[in-house]
Structures are given as C-alpha cells and as structure tokens.
C-alpha cells in the first residue's frame, strides 16, 4: 500500500529530515569535489575511507583535516581550496539525480497527514532552499534549520532543539531521518527517535537509530506512528 493511503491516526506530529545524504544523496558529489580539488591543486590522491570520515563537515573543515593529515597548516590555502571545491560541486550537482527514491511520495504523504516537516541540516540555507526549489519541494517545509541558525552544529543537539522550538513540538512527537553518526547523536541528544538512511555509512555505524532503511520507499506513515 502506498504511504499516502495511511491516515494520520498516531502520535507523530513532526518529521525532521537531514539534507545531504538523507533527503538528497549529494554526499558522493561532495566527496568528488574534495578529491578532485586535492588532486588538481596539490597532486594528492585521497583514500575513500578518509573521505567518508569527513562526511557531514563543511568544506573548510574537510580540507583542514585533509591538509593537517599531510602536515599542512595554512588557513588561507584551506579557504582557497574550499572555494574551488564548492565551485566544482555547484558545477556538477545538477548532472546527477540526487533526490532519494520515494522521497517525493513520502513527503507528500506526510504533509497530507497534517504532520509538520522540517529540514535540520549542517549545510548552508541558500543551498538547501535552491535544491528544494529545484525539485519543487520547498513548499512542504514549514521550518528549515541551517548552519547559520544555531550556535553549534551536529552532533550537538542545538539544531534539533531549534526545530522543536520553532514548531512548538515535543521530542516524543517527532521522528528524525539521518544518514550519519553525528546526525543521529544530535537528534538523540534532543530526545528524538531516529531512522537512519544507508546512503553514506554502513549499518554498523548507524546502530543507535531505531530503524535503518535504504530509501523512503521502505517507510510508511503507519510505520512512523509505531516508532514513537
């Protein structure tokens, strides 16, 4: 049965979604951007495991760690490389179908069930809004928490607490969707039940989520209500 066929009969009043790696599978393009920039500018080939370890970080943090691993401590160089990597990302992101399978159907069903939707991300607001506009989903989200909106980023609970406050919801009324250990920890510290997506990390790294799915075709509104 499609998710839109389920009525809102349970206790879930909010669905909070991370962005990169959760709603959109853009993490692989971020990794390509970092790898391409390090190879082109420094002649450095970076290991896939190292790239995965930087998932969820902003570009200056990813490149700062990568350069520090190679004995380079240069803030100006990090800033320069970050700009080049982000330009690469912007130039190539539209070449890929990055919206996760089932996402549009699931989001529409959540909205039809009168459940509030929020984006809770460590990314920049401008990018989040542009991508949501590109796939005609921005209208469904009554709350967007971006990195500019909170004093601390994931795994700190501040982003999720900000979304709870903005929508006037209690943690036990919300299910969060995340793809990374820091994101899962952020939601759990805010008291929120978490479902994990297998888009970025292996299942063993997502063990603190209550459920693990591959995409949004594997979750329904009825199942949401059973999680809280």
C-alpha angles and dihedrals in degrees: 000000000000116000093244089066093068118093122221100259103138138069102270110116099164139038115195119195131195111220117216110056094004112057093011123031093220097130092091090056091049088054091049089051093052094044093047093049095048091048095045098042103032106016089241122149108205123207118243091234091056091049090051091052089061095053114135095021125118116253096258089053094047093048093040090057093044093051093044089055086059097046097259120133108175120133094191091053091048091052092048094049091046091057092049093048092050091049088054090051093050091049094052108030094085090056089071133064095234103168109106117247112269094013097120094047092047095048092048090050092049091051092046088054090057092246115146117242126211137176112221108186144155088218130098119277095230092058093044093051093045093052093046090050091049092060095034095245103115092092091067096060118083092179134038119182111191132175091269092059102062137050094229134030132219133328081042110085093230095102094053093042089053091054092048091051094046093051095036093235133145119233093244089060094058138076117198127203118211140162104200140056093243090051093048090049091049093054094042092051087054088054096251127140111242134211114193129216120218094222103105112013134037119258094257090063091053098052095124092065116097091228137011123212135174096220143340094279086076098061132064136189089250090054091049091059091052091057099064 
